[in-house]
């Protein structure tokens, strides 16, 4: 693989290139508009999705990459990084959790669902799939909700309302409990490997608490942490800022490698 690094993404990645117009980098999305087979014939687990993304990177011949991880991309990215640490050049985390610090009050209903799926599935679906919940994922606690484009949550809700999608997402969210159980292992891996790490965090995220951003420094003291006036999908609100931060981070990492 040629250098400098070529970022690859997991599920719920940034759309477009977070490195802006920098011609020396490219973004390879791992989710987007991929096929979504029925949940009855495809195991919607994070282990399985990570294996699919792993095969995808192999098919593309990627031997070195920087993982850009947002939300669900975090659990996938950590699985890829731990499975193939020799391929990883850096990690870029945007509102993806690896510590209990990041799980706020909204997770009470979700933890009940994990403990007893049959009893709590209806409440989980309301917590996750309603119009109000979908809008809240984007707006969060922002003091400037009027600045958000309503198409953001309207489009997401349309996607979630497609036939079979709620069953798929419910299965995947039930498996999210395996991520929380893996947090200690991911933290241990970070402490041992000390990968180049950038954390970019939208402070108005209603699900993932802003304390999580600094939690990464407990494991990687040299981590570069930026908290922005943005929500869960920070790239929707601060694309130029994030592009600049990402570009500079990759350039500094490359300079240290070359030096």
C-alpha positions as CSV (number, residue, x, y, z in Angstrom):
1,X,0.0,0.0,0.0
2,X,1.2,3.4,-0.9
3,X,1.8,6.0,1.9
4,X,0.5,8.4,3.2
5,X,-2.3,6.5,4.9
6,X,-5.6,5.9,3.3
7,X,-8.5,6.2,5.8
8,X,-11.1,3.5,5.9
9,X,-14.4,3.7,7.7
10,X,-16.7,1.4,9.6
11,X,-20.4,1.5,9.9
12,X,-22.0,5.0,10.3
13,X,-18.9,6.6,8.8
14,X,-18.6,10.1,7.7
15,X,-19.9,10.7,4.3
16,X,-17.5,12.3,1.9
17,X,-13.8,12.8,2.7
18,X,-13.0,14.1,6.2
19,X,-9.7,15.2,4.8
20,X,-11.4,17.7,2.4
21,X,-9.6,18.3,-0.8
22,X,-6.3,16.8,0.3
23,X,-5.4,14.7,-2.8
24,X,-3.0,12.5,-0.8
25,X,-5.8,10.8,1.1
26,X,-9.0,9.0,0.2
27,X,-11.9,7.8,2.1
28,X,-13.3,4.3,1.7
29,X,-16.8,4.1,3.2
30,X,-17.9,0.8,4.8
31,X,-21.6,1.3,5.2
32,X,-23.5,3.9,3.3
33,X,-26.0,2.4,0.8
34,X,-24.7,-1.2,1.2
35,X,-27.2,-4.1,0.7
36,X,-29.3,-4.9,3.8
37,X,-30.4,-8.6,3.6
38,X,-33.2,-9.8,5.8
39,X,-32.4,-10.3,9.4
40,X,-33.7,-13.9,9.1
41,X,-30.8,-14.8,6.7
42,X,-28.0,-12.6,7.9
43,X,-26.6,-12.3,11.4
44,X,-26.7,-8.6,12.4
45,X,-24.0,-8.7,15.0
46,X,-21.0,-6.5,15.4
47,X,-18.7,-9.4,15.1
48,X,-20.3,-10.4,11.8
49,X,-20.3,-6.8,10.4
50,X,-16.6,-6.4,11.4
51,X,-15.8,-9.6,9.6
52,X,-17.6,-8.3,6.5
53,X,-15.6,-5.0,6.6
54,X,-12.4,-7.0,7.2
55,X,-13.1,-9.0,4.0
56,X,-13.9,-5.8,2.2
57,X,-10.5,-4.3,3.1
58,X,-8.8,-7.5,2.0
59,X,-10.6,-7.4,-1.3
60,X,-9.3,-3.9,-1.9
61,X,-5.8,-4.9,-1.0
62,X,-5.6,-2.5,2.0
63,X,-2.5,-3.3,4.0
64,X,-2.3,0.0,5.9
65,X,-5.1,2.3,6.9
66,X,-6.4,4.9,9.3
67,X,-9.7,4.0,10.8
68,X,-12.3,6.8,11.0
69,X,-15.0,5.7,13.5
70,X,-18.3,7.3,14.2
71,X,-21.0,5.7,16.5
72,X,-21.4,2.1,15.3
73,X,-18.1,2.5,13.5
74,X,-16.4,2.5,16.8
75,X,-17.2,-1.1,17.7
76,X,-16.4,-2.2,14.2
77,X,-13.2,-0.3,14.1
78,X,-11.9,-1.6,17.5
79,X,-12.6,-5.2,16.3
80,X,-10.6,-4.5,13.1
81,X,-7.8,-2.8,14.9
82,X,-7.4,-5.6,17.5
83,X,-7.6,-8.3,14.8
84,X,-5.0,-6.6,12.6
85,X,-2.9,-4.1,14.5
86,X,-0.2,-4.3,11.9
87,X,-2.5,-2.6,9.4
88,X,-3.5,0.3,11.6
89,X,-1.7,3.6,11.2
90,X,-4.0,5.8,13.3
91,X,-7.5,6.1,14.8
92,X,-9.9,9.0,14.4
93,X,-12.9,8.8,16.7
94,X,-16.0,10.9,16.3
95,X,-18.7,10.4,18.9
96,X,-17.9,6.7,19.3
97,X,-17.8,5.2,22.8
98,X,-15.2,2.9,24.4
99,X,-15.9,3.7,28.1
100,X,-18.9,3.7,30.4
101,X,-18.3,7.5,30.8
102,X,-20.0,7.9,27.4
103,X,-23.3,6.2,28.1
104,X,-25.9,8.7,29.4
105,X,-29.4,8.5,30.8
106,X,-30.9,7.4,27.5
107,X,-29.2,4.0,27.9
108,X,-31.4,3.0,30.8
109,X,-34.2,1.7,28.5
110,X,-31.5,0.1,26.3
111,X,-29.9,-1.7,29.2
112,X,-33.3,-3.0,30.2
113,X,-33.8,-4.3,26.7
114,X,-30.5,-6.1,26.8
115,X,-31.4,-7.8,30.1
116,X,-34.9,-8.9,29.0
117,X,-35.5,-8.5,25.2
118,X,-39.0,-9.9,25.1
119,X,-40.3,-7.6,27.9
120,X,-38.6,-4.4,26.8
121,X,-38.5,-4.6,23.0
122,X,-41.5,-2.4,22.5
123,X,-40.0,0.3,24.7
124,X,-36.7,0.1,22.9
125,X,-38.4,0.5,19.5
126,X,-40.1,3.7,20.8
127,X,-36.9,4.9,22.3
128,X,-35.1,4.4,19.0
129,X,-37.4,4.6,16.0
130,X,-39.9,7.3,16.8
131,X,-39.9,10.7,15.0
132,X,-39.0,12.4,18.3
133,X,-36.1,10.1,19.0
134,X,-34.8,10.4,15.5
135,X,-34.9,14.2,15.6
136,X,-33.3,14.1,19.0
137,X,-30.3,12.1,17.7
138,X,-29.4,15.1,15.5
139,X,-30.5,18.1,17.6
140,X,-29.5,16.7,21.0
141,X,-29.0,19.5,23.5
142,X,-28.1,22.2,21.1
143,X,-29.1,25.7,22.0
144,X,-29.6,26.5,18.3
145,X,-31.9,23.8,17.2
146,X,-33.4,26.1,14.6
147,X,-30.1,26.0,12.6
148,X,-30.5,22.3,11.9
149,X,-31.8,21.1,8.5
150,X,-34.9,19.0,9.1
151,X,-34.0,16.8,6.2
152,X,-31.4,15.2,8.4
153,X,-33.8,13.4,10.6
154,X,-36.6,13.2,8.0
155,X,-34.2,11.2,5.7
156,X,-33.0,9.0,8.5
157,X,-36.6,8.2,9.6
158,X,-37.4,7.3,6.0
159,X,-34.5,5.0,5.9
160,X,-35.5,3.4,9.2
161,X,-39.1,3.0,8.0
162,X,-38.1,0.8,5.0
163,X,-39.4,-2.8,5.1
164,X,-37.4,-4.9,7.4
165,X,-35.1,-2.1,8.7
166,X,-36.6,-1.9,12.2
167,X,-36.1,-5.7,12.7
168,X,-32.5,-5.3,11.4
169,X,-31.7,-2.4,13.7
170,X,-33.3,-4.0,16.7
171,X,-31.2,-7.1,16.3
172,X,-28.1,-5.0,15.9
173,X,-28.9,-2.9,18.9
174,X,-29.5,-6.0,21.0
175,X,-26.0,-7.1,20.1
176,X,-24.7,-3.7,21.2
177,X,-24.4,-5.2,24.7
178,X,-21.4,-7.1,23.5
179,X,-19.6,-3.8,22.8
180,X,-20.2,-2.5,26.3
181,X,-18.8,-5.9,27.6
182,X,-15.8,-5.3,25.4
183,X,-14.9,-1.9,26.7
184,X,-12.3,-3.1,29.2
185,X,-10.5,-5.1,26.5
186,X,-10.5,-2.1,24.1
187,X,-9.2,0.2,26.8
188,X,-6.4,-2.4,27.6
189,X,-5.5,-2.5,23.9
190,X,-5.3,1.3,23.7
191,X,-3.1,1.4,26.7
192,X,-0.8,-1.2,25.4
193,X,-0.6,-0.1,21.8
194,X,-0.7,3.7,22.2
195,X,-1.9,4.3,18.6
196,X,-1.9,7.8,17.1
197,X,-5.4,8.9,18.2
198,X,-7.6,11.9,17.4
199,X,-11.0,12.3,19.1
200,X,-13.5,14.9,17.7
201,X,-16.6,15.2,19.8
202,X,-19.9,17.0,19.3
203,X,-20.8,18.3,22.8
204,X,-24.6,18.3,22.1
205,X,-24.9,14.5,21.5
206,X,-27.9,13.3,23.6
207,X,-26.8,9.6,23.7
208,X,-23.0,9.8,24.1
209,X,-21.8,12.0,26.9
210,X,-19.1,14.6,26.3
211,X,-17.1,13.2,29.2
212,X,-16.2,10.3,26.9
213,X,-13.9,12.5,24.8
214,X,-11.5,13.1,27.6
215,X,-11.9,9.4,28.8
216,X,-9.7,8.4,25.8
217,X,-6.8,10.3,27.3
218,X,-6.8,7.9,30.3
219,X,-5.7,5.2,27.9
220,X,-3.7,7.3,25.4
221,X,-2.3,10.4,27.2
222,X,-1.1,11.8,23.9
223,X,-4.5,11.6,22.2
224,X,-5.6,14.8,20.4
225,X,-9.0,15.7,21.7
226,X,-11.4,18.4,20.2
227,X,-14.8,19.1,21.6
228,X,-17.0,21.0,19.1
229,X,-20.3,22.9,19.2
230,X,-22.1,20.2,17.3
231,X,-24.3,17.2,17.9
232,X,-24.0,13.4,17.4
233,X,-23.3,13.8,13.7
234,X,-20.7,16.6,14.1
235,X,-19.7,16.4,10.5
236,X,-23.1,17.6,9.4
237,X,-22.5,20.9,11.3
238,X,-18.8,21.4,11.3
239,X,-17.5,19.8,8.1
240,X,-14.8,22.4,7.4
241,X,-13.5,22.4,10.9
242,X,-13.4,18.6,11.1
243,X,-11.7,18.4,7.6
244,X,-9.0,20.8,8.8
245,X,-8.4,19.0,12.1
246,X,-8.3,15.7,10.4
247,X,-5.9,16.9,7.6
248,X,-3.5,18.4,10.1
249,X,-3.6,15.3,12.3
250,X,-2.7,13.0,9.4
251,X,0.0,15.4,8.2
252,X,1.6,15.5,11.6
253,X,1.4,11.7,11.9
254,X,3.0,11.3,8.5
255,X,5.7,13.8,9.3
256,X,6.7,11.9,12.5
257,X,6.7,8.7,10.4
258,X,8.9,10.2,7.7
259,X,11.2,11.8,10.3
